[in-house]
């Protein structure tokens, strides 16, 4: 799966990846932020976990 596809899926679903924690947060207006692990997000987006892990690694590399 292409990185741009994963970016789009995350945006559409309302999730943001946090480089510091390596977890995902819902973009909500509430005071209580919900965070999720990679496997949960892959399940919710119906994509392979390996693709999401690869995307995360690229995000980390870009941030360095």
Secondary structure, 3 states (H helix, E strand, C coil): CCHHHHHHHHHHHCEEEECCCCEEEECCCCCCCCEECHHHHHHHHCCCHHHHHHHHHHHHHHHC
